[in-house]
Amino acid sequence: MLDEIRQFVLESLTDMNYSIDGVDDDTVLGPAGADLESLALAELAVRVEDRFGVKFDDDEGEQLAAMTVGEFCQTVLPRVQSASAH
């Protein structure tokens, strides 16, 4: 499941016209790495919510910018498992 989330994140970044060359689990999503602006982070969160049926709180945007791709996937995973259990 983690691989599926990671693949979806990378495909979403490509769809959003971000280069994923060199992007891996250690790449920070925000300005220090993949360089997603807050609007792009919000779009990524919405895409993940729509695809996996999970929810992010409005105040999580700041935290998402500081996360690496791997940390983001690890944050999404338990929410997906919880959502699919209901």
C-alpha positions in Angstrom: 0.0 0.0 0.0 2.9 2.4 0.8 4.3 1.9 -2.7 0.8 2.7 -4.2 0.6 5.9 -2.1 4.2 6.9 -3.2 3.5 6.2 -6.8 0.3 8.2 -6.7 2.1 11.2 -5.0 4.8 11.1 -7.7 2.2 10.8 -10.5 0.3 13.7 -9.0 3.5 15.9 -8.9 4.1 15.1 -12.6 0.5 16.0 -13.4 1.0 19.3 -11.5 4.0 20.0 -13.7 6.7 19.4 -11.1 9.8 17.5 -12.0 10.3 14.3 -10.1 13.8 13.8 -11.3 15.8 12.9 -8.2 12.7 13.0 -6.0 12.7 10.1 -3.5 11.5 9.4 0.0 14.1 11.8 1.5 13.0 14.8 -0.7 11.2 17.5 1.3 7.8 18.4 -0.3 8.1 22.2 0.5 10.6 24.9 -0.7 13.7 23.0 0.6 13.1 20.1 -1.8 10.4 19.5 -4.4 9.5 23.2 -4.0 5.8 22.9 -3.7 4.1 26.1 -2.9 1.3 26.0 -0.3 -1.3 26.0 -3.1 0.4 23.0 -4.7 0.6 21.2 -1.3 -3.1 21.8 -0.9 -3.8 20.4 -4.3 -1.7 17.3 -3.6 -3.5 16.8 -0.3 -6.9 17.1 -2.1 -5.7 14.6 -4.8 -4.7 12.1 -2.0 -7.9 12.7 -0.1 -10.0 12.0 -3.3 -7.9 9.0 -4.3 -7.6 7.3 -0.9 -10.7 8.6 1.0 -8.6 10.2 3.7 -8.9 13.7 5.2 -6.3 16.3 6.1 -7.0 19.1 8.6 -6.6 22.7 7.3 -3.9 23.4 9.8 -1.7 20.5 8.5 -0.5 22.4 5.5 2.4 23.9 7.3 3.4 20.4 8.5 3.1 18.9 5.0 5.6 21.5 3.6 8.2 20.3 6.1 7.7 16.6 5.4 9.7 14.4 3.0 7.9 12.3 0.4 8.5 9.3 2.6 7.1 11.0 5.8 4.1 12.2 3.8 3.4 8.6 2.6 3.8 7.3 6.2 1.3 9.9 7.3 -1.2 8.9 4.7 -0.9 5.1 5.2 -2.6 4.7 8.6 -5.4 7.1 7.5 -6.0 4.9 4.4 -6.0 1.7 6.5 -8.4 3.4 9.0 -10.7 4.7 6.3 -10.8 1.3 4.6 -11.6 -0.4 7.9 -14.9 1.4 8.2 
